[in-house]
Amino acid sequence: QRFEARDGSVGHYVILYPSEGLSDGRAAMRFEAEVGDFEAANGRYHAASSSLVAAAKLRSMLDDAPWIVALTALVIMGVMVSTFRSLKWAVLAMMPLVVGFLLMLGLAAATGLRLNFYNLVVLPAILGIGNDCGVHVAHRYREQGPGSIVAVLRSTAGPIVIGSLTTMVGFAGLLLSHQPGLHSMGVWATLGIGSTLVAALLLLPAVLQLTERD
């Protein structure tokens, strides 16, 4: 009955079997591009399966992800400028985020981590959460002025480390998941937030120290 129409007539179907497994999103997108929508001598036909639907969703997410990340970064930059009322301080506050994000991508490439259908949604969260460390250091240094970098680190390093670690521990709970997508979300989030924390504690103080010489 699965091939019968509502009036009882038997429809005409072609069942297509892929030559490779479709659990890999790239293979599913290739299969969807080949058979998802095609012209035949007697008309236009559309293939249907859960794998093709997933491939279409993945393609849409890959197309939208750069715009989502860019828009998130622009919004964060706008908030920083309005908070510090200075483009210079906004850039300094965001420096750990930018460098940490690039460090995360570099480490992911070096270790073979890949973005997929699940962990793409973590990138905007990393931008929002990872920005906190640089903001706290920049705010405190701006309040206390030149020559206070040691005092700034003594008063802010502990809180931002604890804040970042508690967030990382929360995401690290996903590492216990046997579902590959959820597991990769935990890996990317932990790696991203940790990278921004390192940049805030090492890079930003060094840059602030260098600005005192100008």
C-alpha positions in Angstrom: 0.0 0.0 0.0 3.0 2.3 0.4 3.0 2.9 -3.4 -0.7 3.3 -3.9 -2.4 6.7 -4.4 -5.5 7.7 -2.6 -7.7 6.5 -5.4 -6.1 3.0 -5.2 -4.0 3.3 -8.3 -0.4 2.2 -8.2 2.0 5.0 -8.6 5.3 4.8 -10.4 8.4 5.1 -8.2 12.1 4.7 -8.6 14.1 3.7 -5.6 17.7 5.1 -5.6 20.4 3.6 -3.5 23.5 5.8 -2.9 26.9 4.3 -3.5 28.2 5.6 -0.1 26.8 6.0 3.3 24.8 9.2 4.0 25.7 9.5 7.6 28.5 11.8 6.4 26.9 15.2 5.8 29.1 15.9 2.8 28.1 12.6 1.2 24.4 13.4 1.8 24.8 16.9 0.2 26.4 15.3 -2.8 23.6 12.8 -3.1 21.0 15.5 -2.7 22.6 17.6 -5.4 22.6 14.7 -7.8 19.1 13.2 -7.3 17.2 15.7 -5.2 15.7 17.5 -8.2 16.2 16.4 -11.8 14.7 16.6 -15.2 13.7 13.5 -17.1 12.3 13.0 -20.6 8.8 13.0 -19.4 8.9 15.6 -16.7 10.6 17.0 -13.6 11.0 14.7 -10.5 11.9 15.3 -6.9 13.5 12.7 -4.7 12.4 12.4 -1.0 14.1 10.9 2.0 15.1 11.8 5.5 18.7 11.9 4.4 17.9 14.5 1.7 16.0 16.6 4.1 19.0 16.6 6.5 21.3 17.4 3.6 19.2 20.4 2.7 19.1 21.6 6.3 22.9 21.2 6.5 23.5 23.1 3.3 21.3 25.9 4.6 23.1 26.1 7.9 26.5 26.2 6.1 25.3 29.0 3.9 23.9 31.0 6.8 26.6 30.3 9.4 29.1 32.9 8.2 26.4 35.6 8.2 25.2 34.6 11.6 28.7 34.7 13.1 29.5 38.0 11.3 26.2 39.6 12.6 26.9 38.4 16.1 30.4 39.9 16.0 29.0 43.2 14.7 26.4 43.3 17.5 29.0 42.6 20.1 31.2 45.3 18.6 28.3 47.8 18.8 27.7 46.9 22.4 31.4 47.4 23.2 31.6 50.8 21.6 28.4 52.0 23.4 29.8 50.6 26.7 33.3 52.0 26.5 32.3 55.0 24.4 35.6 54.6 22.6 36.5 52.6 19.5 40.0 52.1 20.9 38.9 50.5 24.1 36.2 48.5 22.3 38.9 47.0 20.1 41.2 46.2 23.0 38.3 44.6 24.9 37.4 42.4 21.9 41.0 41.4 21.1 41.0 38.3 23.3 37.8 37.2 21.7 39.1 37.6 18.1 42.5 36.0 18.9 40.9 33.2 21.0 38.4 32.5 18.2 41.2 32.2 15.6 43.2 30.1 18.1 40.2 27.8 18.5 39.9 27.4 14.7 43.6 26.7 14.4 43.5 24.0 17.1 40.5 22.5 15.5 42.2 22.3 12.1 45.3 20.8 13.7 43.4 18.1 15.6 41.0 17.3 12.8 37.9 18.7 14.4 35.1 19.6 11.9 32.1 21.8 12.0 28.9 19.9 11.5 25.1 20.2 11.7 25.1 20.2 15.5 28.1 22.2 16.6 27.6 25.2 14.2 25.1 26.6 16.7 27.9 26.8 19.4 29.8 29.5 17.4 27.6 32.5 18.3 27.5 31.3 21.9 31.3 31.2 22.1 31.4 34.8 20.7 29.0 36.0 23.4 30.5 34.1 26.3 34.1 34.4 25.3 33.9 38.2 25.1 33.4 38.6 28.9 37.1 38.0 29.9 38.5 40.8 27.8 35.7 43.2 28.9 36.5 42.7 32.6 40.3 43.2 32.2 39.8 46.3 29.9 37.3 47.9 32.3 39.4 47.4 35.4 42.6 48.7 33.7 40.7 51.7 32.4 39.5 52.5 35.9 42.9 52.2 37.5 45.0 53.7 34.8 48.6 53.1 33.5 51.0 51.1 35.6 48.2 49.1 37.2 48.3 45.9 35.1 49.7 43.8 38.0 46.9 45.0 40.3 44.3 44.5 37.6 45.4 40.9 37.1 45.4 40.3 40.8 41.8 41.5 41.1 40.3 40.2 37.9 42.2 37.0 36.9 40.6 34.9 39.6 37.0 35.8 38.9 37.3 35.5 35.1 39.1 32.2 35.4 36.4 30.8 37.8 33.6 32.2 35.5 35.1 30.7 32.4 35.9 27.4 34.1 32.3 27.0 35.4 31.0 27.6 31.9 33.4 25.2 30.4 32.5 22.6 32.9 28.8 23.1 32.0 29.6 22.5 28.3 32.0 19.7 29.1 29.1 17.7 30.4 28.3 17.1 26.7 31.6 15.3 26.3 30.0 12.4 28.2 27.4 12.1 25.5 27.6 9.1 23.1 25.8 11.1 20.5 28.5 12.5 18.1 26.8 15.8 17.5 26.3 16.6 21.2 29.8 15.5 21.9 31.3 17.8 19.3 29.3 20.7 20.7 31.0 20.1 24.1 34.4 19.9 22.4 34.0 23.2 20.4 32.5 25.1 23.3 35.2 24.1 25.8 37.9 24.7 23.3 36.5 28.1 22.3 35.9 29.5 25.8 39.3 28.2 27.0 41.1 29.9 24.1 39.5 33.3 24.8 40.4 32.9 28.5 44.1 32.3 27.6 44.1 35.3 25.3 42.5 37.5 27.9 45.1 36.5 30.6 48.2 36.5 28.3 47.7 38.7 25.3 45.6 41.6 26.5 47.8 42.4 29.5 50.8 42.4 27.2 49.1 44.7 24.7 48.0 47.1 27.5 51.5 47.1 28.8 52.8 48.0 25.4 50.4 50.9 25.0 51.9 52.5 28.1 55.1 53.0 26.2 53.5 55.0 23.5 
